[in-house]
Amino acid sequence: MPPSQDPLYAGLGQAVRIGTEMLAALIVGGGVGWLCDTYLFGSTPWGMVGGLVLGVVAGIRNAYRSAQRWPKT
Amino acid sequence: MEESPLHPFELHNWIPISLGGLDISINKAVVIMWVVVSLVAVLMVVAGSARKLVPGKLQNMAEIMVDFIRGIIMDTMGKGGMRFFPLIATLFLFILFCNLIGLIPGSYTVTSQIVVTAVFACLVYGLSLVMGFLLHGVKFLGILVPPGTPAWLLPLMVPIELISQLARPISLAVRLFANMTAGHVILGVLFGLSISGGLLIGWLPFAFTVAMNGLEVGIAFIQAYIFTVLTCVYLGDAFNLHGHDEHVH
């Protein structure tokens, strides 16, 4: 643990991060899918379904990645 | 005393100004932002003017903050990231003071407006994109391909990476905004309960209000800290393509 970071703060910070990281990926995935549906292909609802699935995958990947950055204690 | 808990977030124009159809009226949030900017500036200038070898109280506080921010940059970006020190220190101090000033009753939490946090997030993410393309050129698009991906997985991995990249500014903006808004809504609801409860039972939610206020001070610090750390991480990702996960441990 680097001396500049209070372990309590660093740990709390990590905990706060993960939830929003998953949520944001889900929003983006669903949003991009919805945009493709409505304005590009007119393929309602399949673009949004696919986008949401990709968003879930990306969200879990993000959470996993930020968990990998955790300092080993 | 029936009030919506979202009432404190409403903004009313104090001095309506319209510039070519653009609404740049002065309202409470704008005034509080000015206060925060001048407070930070005056505090840091006064603290930095003495430059004593044995620092006084104010200089000590400023030195701790500068040291703290430098530590974050060093841990996430390394020495090369020190050129962003002014930007990152400004972001940290501004967000921290906005969060803290919002806790004073009667003032306003600027960071509870998603416009403000979204502008910061877009600034940080846009800067990381510009830096990445300036430093690496077209090779920067390789950030969409994680190292060691087999070719047949590319059609699946590239959209996923694209989504997780696009999610960065959104998570940055939403995290700060949602935390500050939620905290103040809880404070409002608890305080409303203690007023409508009367003396008999009202002391209980009031005690919770006091406790929550203490928690909110902590959250103000943690959210400013997280925003700064993620700014550094995103800028650092633009610096050293791949291989950023390895030398963190």
Interface residues (C-beta under 8 A of the other chain):
Chain A: P2 P3 S4 Q5 Y9 L12 G13 V16 R17 T20 E21 L23 A24 A25 I27 V28 G29 V32 G51 L54 G55 V57 A58 G59 R61 N62 R65 Q68 R69 P71 K72
Chain B: D67 F68 R70 G71 I72 M74 D75 P159 I160 E161 I163 S164 L166 A167 R168 I170 S171 V174 R175 A178 N179 F221 I222 Q223 Y225 I226 V229 L230 D245 V248 H249
